[in-house]
Amino acid sequence: MAALMLQGTGSDVGKSVLVAGLCRVFANRGLRVRPFKPQNMSNNAAVTSDGGEIGRAQALQAMACRAAPHSDMNPVLLKPQADRTSQLIVHGRVRGTLGSGNFRAARGALLDEVLQSYHRLRADCDLVVVEGAGSPAEINLRQGDIANMGFARAANVPVVLVGDIDRGGVIAAIVGTRAVLDPADAAMIRGFLINKFRGDPALFDDGYREIEARSGWTGFGVVHWLAAARHLPSEDAVILERSSAAPGAVTIACPILPRISNFDDLDPFKLEPAVRLVMVPPGRPIPAETALIVLAGSKATIADLAALRSEGWDIDIAAHRRRGGLILGLCGGYQMLGRSIADPDGIEGAPATATGLGLLAVDTRLAATKTLRHVDGLALGAPVTGYEMHMGETTGPDTDRPFATLGDRDDGAVSPDGRVMGTYLHGLFARSEARAALLARLGQLAGGADYDSHVDTALDDIAAELERHLAIDALLDLARSAGDAGKWSPQ
C-alpha cells in the first residue's frame, strides 16, 4: 500500500486543493484512493457515512476519490467556539472541549487514535493522500505534534513540501523550512512543489534550481494558478462579495459572525447569474437593497448573537423585516431568530440564556447530544438533500408551519406571513430545484446546475492541470516507498 503527505511552508498555500486534485488524478488512473488529515481546525464540517463528522475539505477530497466520506479521513477535528476553547471531535464524535492552555498536551495523547484511523484507511485502499496542517516550520509547536512531522514520522509517510509563489518569498520559505527543521524531520521531506504560479513558468527556472540546490530536495513541478479552485466549497475563508452577477441581480446578504460555521451552504448561489451574494464583514451594514438575509450556522450561537447585536446588524435585520424582506436562518442562525436560546449545561461556553431576535415564535435549548444525519425530503415545495449537525432542540408555535418535511418528520419553522424561515438543514441549496424555489420567492429565475455536478467538473479540471504540470509518476513512486512505523500496533 502507498501513502504520500503534503505539508506546506505556511497556512493557505493550497494544500487542501492540491490533495483533492491529486486524489482525483489517482482515482482517474484506476486506483482506490482515500484522503487523510490527522488534525483539522475548522467550523465547516460534513456528516460522514458512518454518522460522524469531518472537516469540509476532507469531505471534498473524498468526493475527489469518488468515495463516501468517513470519520477515519479526519480523526481529530477541532471546532473553535467561545472563550478560547474548541470542541474536540475524535473519530467523528464529540469528546469534549479543549482550551488554549491544555491543547498541546492533550493533542499528543491522540496520536495513537490518529494512527488507528490511518491504518484502517490504508488497509482498505491502494493509496492514501495525507494533508498536513499549517507548517512544519512552526517548530514552536513541534512537541506533541500530530498534524505534520509528528504524524509523518510515526507513520513513516514521505512528505512533499508545498510553497506558495503567489504570496512571494517562496525560495526563502522552502529553503528556510529546511534550515529550521530537526534533521530527522527534514529527512521525511523528499521534495517540493510550487503552487499558484502566474505568468511564464520559464521566468522561475533559475529560482527552481536554486531551491533544489540549497535545500537538497527534488522539485516535483510548478502548478499554475488553478482557476477552477474557485468553484470548490469554501472552508477557511469567505468571499466578501460575488462580483460577477448580472445587471438587475437580486442581493442575498449574510453577516460574517466571529464563529460562523458551514457558510459553504451559500456557495451554490455562485452558480446563479441572477444572484449577487454579499458576505458582510464586521464594520459594514447589511446592504439596504438586500432581498434575502441569511443567518448562517454558528459554533457558539449565544456569543455570535451578542456579536450580531454589537455590530448593529439586529437593527438592519429589523428594518429589513419591516420593509417586507425575506429572512432565512440556517442551524445556529435559525436558533438566533427565535425568542430565546438556553445553554444551561455550558455546551458552547459558560452556562447562559439569551434573548433571541424574536422573529420566530420558537425557543431553543442546547444539549450535549449532537444530531448528525443525512436527510432528504421537501422544502419550499421542492426536493432537497442535505444534512443536520446541531446540539439543540427548537420548539414553539411557529414549528406548526415547518420549513421542510423530511420523511415522516418536520423540520424548522416559518412565521405566519411566510417572510421569516428557519431550518436545521445544511446543504439544502446544492440541488437546483431548491435554489429555484427560493429565488422564485424573490422574483428571479434560477439558471444554475446541481452544485455537486459543478464541483465534480471542477475537480476533473484541477486534476487535468496537475497531470500537465506535476511529475505524477514520480510522486506515485515516492508514495509507494512509504513504510509502516514499527513502533505502532493497534490497541
N, C-alpha and C positions, 0 to 999 in steps of 0.2 A: 504494500500500500504506500501511497505517496502523500507528501504534505509540503506546503510552501507558505511562508508567512511574509506579509508586507508590513513593514514598520515605516514610520515617517520621520523626517527631520523636525517636524512640528505638527501641531493640530491643523486640520483643514488643508492638508496638502493633497487631498483627493484619494485617500486610501480606500474609503468605502466604495466609491465609484469604480476604482480600479479592480478591487476584489470582485465586485459584481460583474464587471466586464470580463475578467479572466474566468470567472465561473461559467459565463455564457460561452466563451471561447472553447473551454474544455468540454462543456456539455455538447456543443455543436460537433466536437470531434468524437462523440460517442462515449465519453467517459461518464461514470457516475460520480458526480462532484457534490460536495457539501461545503457550505461556508461555516466559519467558526470565529467567534470573537470571545476570548476568555472573559473580559470585563468591559462593559459598556456603561456610559453615563448619559442618559437621555430620558426625557419625559415623553418622547414619541415612541410608542411601543405597539406591538401587534400581538394578537392572540394566536397561539400555536395549535397544531393538530392534536397535541396531547393535553390541551386545556390549560396551558401555561401562558406566559408572555415573554417576549424577547424584544430587543431593540428593533425599531423600524428598519434600520439599514440591513440587519440580518434577515428580516423577512423579505426585503427586496432581493438580497443575494440568493436566498432560497428560490425565489421566483426565477432568477437568472439560471439556477441549476435545474429548473423545471422540477422542483421538489417541494413538498409541503413543509412549511416552517415547523421547527421542533425546538423545544426548550433546550436541548443539548447544543444548539447552534450558538447560544449566548448564555452560558451557565450562570454568570453573575451580572446582574443589571442593577445599577444604582439610579434612582429617580429622585432628583433634588426636590426638596419641599421647604417648608418654612423653618426658620430658626437654625440655619446652617446644618440641617440634617438631611439625610437621604433615605428613602425607603429602599430596603435591601431585598432584591429578588434573587433567589437561588434556585436553579433548575425550574424556573418558571413560576415559583410560588413565593409569596411574601414571607420573609423570615424576620422582619422587624425593621428597626431603623438604626442608622449609623450616624454619629456626629463627626464633625471635622476633627475632634480630638482623638477619637479612638479608631478612625478609619484605617490608618496604616497598619496597626497591629491586627485588626480584625481581618483585613483582606488576605494577609499571608496565610491565615488558617484555612482559607478557602481553596488553596492551590490543589489539594487532593481531589476536591469535588470538581474543580475545573478539569483536571486530568481525566477523571472518570467520564465526563461528558465527551471530551476529545477522543478518548479511546473507543467509546461506543460508536461515535460517528465514523471514526476511521475504519472500524471493523465492518462497516456496512456500506462502504463505497470504494471507489478507485483512487480518489484524490480529495484531500481537504485543503481549502484555501483559507488561511488564517489572517485576520486583520488585527493589528496592534492598536493601541490607544495612545494618543498624544505622541510622545517621542522617547526613545531610549536615552537621548541626550539629557533628559531631565534626571540626572544622576542623583539628585537630592531625594528622589522618590524610589530609588532602586531597592532599598531594603523592604522586603515583603512584597515586592512587585509580582503580580500575576498576569499583567496585561501585555508586557513586552518581553524583555530578556529573561525575566523570571520564568515565564511560560516556555519560551523558546529553548532555554537550556534544560528545563525539566523534561520536556517532550522531545528534545533533540530535533527541532524543526529548523531547517535552513531559512535565513532571512534575506530579503531584498529590501534595501532602503529606498524610500521614495522621497525625492526632492522636488519642491515646487518652484519652478523658474519664474513664474508669473509674479511672485512677491519679491523677487530679487535676492541676490546673495546666495544663490544655490550652490556655488562652488564652496564657499565658506561653510554653508550649512552641512554639506555632506562630509567634507574633509574635517570640519570641526567636530562632527559627531564621532568620527574615527578617533580624534585626538582625546576626547574626554572619556571614552568608554574604557571600562576594565578590559584587559587583554582577552579574558575568556569570553566576555560578552561580544567584543569586536570580532572574535573568531567565528561567531554564529552568522555574521553578515557575510554573504557570499557575493554580493553585487549590489548595484544600484540602478535606478531608472529615473529619468527626468519626466516630470508631469507638467501639463498646462503650458506647453510651448506655443508661442505665436510667431508667425513670420517664417523666414527661410531657415531651416534647420542647419544649413551649411555654416551659418554665422556662429554656431555654437560648437563647431568641430574642435577647435582648439581648447575650449573650456572643458569639453567632454574628456579629451585626452589628459588634461591637467588633473581632473578628478581621478581618473584611473591611476595616473602616476603617483599622485600624492596620497591616495587612500589605499592603494593596492587592491582595490575591488574591481570586479568586472562590470562594465556597463551593459545593461540589457536593452537599451534603447531610449528614444526620446518620444514621448507621447504628445501629439499635438493637442491643442485646445479642443476638448470634447463638447461640441455644441449640443449634442443630444443629451448630455447630462442634465440640462435644464428641464427636461421632460420627466425626470425621475422624482419620486416623492421627496419632500423636504424632511430633514432630520434635525440639523443643528442650527439652522438659520431660516429666517423668513424673508420673503421678498416684500419690500415696503410698498411697492406699487407695481401693478402689471400695466405696462405702458403700451402694449400692442392692441388694445381694444379698439374696435371700430367706432367711428363717429356715432354719437347717439347711444352709446352703450350704457347699460344700467350699472350703477355703482353698488357693489357689495363691500361692506367695511367690517373689519374685525380688529378690535383693540388688542395690542400685544401686551398681555399682562405678564408680570415677572415670572410666574411659574406656569405659563401656558403649556399645554400638552396636546399631542395629537393634532397639531394645526395642519398636518397634511390632509385632514378632512376637506380642506378648501382647495387643495391642488387641482382636482378635476375641473374647477372653473377656469383654469388656464386654457382649457380646450375651447372655451366659448368666446367667439369674437364679440358677442353681444354683452359681455360682462367686463367691467373694469373692477378688478379685485384690489382693494386697498387694505394693507396691513398697517394699522395706525400705531405709530410708535409713541412712547411716552413723551409728553410735552406738546402733543398736537391734538386738536379737537377732532372728533368724528366728523367727516365732511357733511355739510348741510344737505348736499344733493343726494346723499345715500338713500337707496330704496330699501335695502335689507341690511340690518346689523346682525352679525353673527357673534355670539359669545362662545368661544371655543372651550375645549376642556382645560382643566387645571389640576395640578398636582397638589395644591393647597387652596381649596376653594374659599375658605374664610379669609385667609391672608390676601388672596387675589381680589376678593370682593372689596376689602379695605383699600387696596391699591387702586382699584377702579374708581372708587369714590374720591381718593386723594387726587387723582388726575382730573376730576370733574366730568368723567365720562358718564356717570349716572345722570347728570344734568342733560348731557347730549342725548342720552337714551330716552329720557322722559320727554324731551322736546320732539324727538323723532316719533315717539308714540303718539303725542298729541297731534302731530301732522298726519297721522294715519299710516305711518311706515310699518313695514314688517320687521319682526324681531324673532330670531331663532337662537335657542340655547342648546349647545351640544354637551352632554355629560355634566361637567362642572359648571358650564355656562347655564345649563338647564336648572341646576340647583340654585344658582345666583338669582334667577328670575323669580323664584318663589318668595314666600313670606318669611321663612326662617330656615337657618341651617344650624343644626346642633351637632356638636362633636364632644359628647360627654366623656369619652374614653381617651381623648387626645390622639386620635388616629392620624391627624395631619399636623399636629403641633400641640400646644397647650390646650387642655380642655376649654371649650368655649361654645357660646351660642351667639349667632349673628343674625341681625335683621336683614332679610334679602331685599331685592329691588321691588318686590310686591306686584309684579306684573302678571304673575300666575298665582292662583289660589292653591298653592301646594306648599308642603313643608318637608324638609329633608333631615334625616337622622343618619349620620355616618356610623359605620360598624366595621368590625375587624375583618369580617368575611368579605373577600373580594370576588365579585362576579366577573367571570371570564368565559365568554362563549361566542361562537359564530352563530349568526342568525340570518334568517331571510323571511320576507313577508311582504306587506304592502304599507306604503306611506305616501301621503299626498295623492292617493289614488293610483300609485304606480308601484311596480315591483321593486323591492330593494334587497340588497345583500350587504351585510356589514358585520360588526362585532360589538359586544359590550365589554367594558372594562371599567368597573367603578366599585367603590366601597361605601355604598349608601343606599337607602330606600326612600323613595319620594312618594308621598300620599297627599290627598286633598281633593276638593270638589272638581277641580279642572281636569283631573285624571279620568273623569267620566267622559271627557272628549279626548280620547287618546290620539297621539300623533301617528302611531303605527300599530298595526296588528301583526304579530309575529307568531304564526301558528295558532295555538289556542289561547294566547295571552295578549294583553295590550301593553303598549309602552308609551310613556311620555304624556304630555298634556297640551291642551290648546285653550286659549282664552275664549270667552263667549263670542267675541266678534271675529275670532279666527286670525287676529293680527299678531298674536304672540304665541310662539310654539316652543316646546322643549322636548328633548328626547335623549335617551342614553345611547342611541345608535351612533357608532363611528363608522366611517367609510361608506355612508349611505349614498353619497353623490358620485361614486365610481361608476354606477350604471347610468347610462344616458337617459333612461326613462325618468329616473328620479330628478335629475337636473332639469329635464324638460318640464316636469310638473311644477317645480319650484319657480322656474323662470316664467312659466305661463302666469303664475300669480303676480309676477312683476311686469306683465305685458310684453314679454320678449319670447322669441322663438329660440330653441336650442339647436345647435348645429354640430356639436361635438360627438365623437365616438365614445364607446366604453373606455374608461380610463385604463383599465388593466391591459387592454389590447394596445393602447397608445404607449404604455410603459414597456410592454414586451417588444414592440418595434424599436424603441429607443435602445433597449439592451442589445438587440441584434446590431444596430448601427454602431454602438460603442465597441462591441466585440470585433466587428469588421475593422475598425480603426486600430485596435490593439494588434490584430493579426498583421496589419500593414507596418506598424511602427515598432513592435517589440520582437525580440528573439524568442518566440513562443516555444520552439522546440528545445532551446537551451534552458528555459525556465522549467519545462516539463522534466528534462533530465535532472535538473537540480532538485525538483520536488521528489523524484524517485530515489534520491540519495538519502532521504530522511530516514532516521532510525528510531527505535523505541528506547526510551530512557530506562536504564536498567534498575534505577532505584525505586521506580513506581510499580505498584501492584494494586489491583482492585481491592477495596475494603469489603 
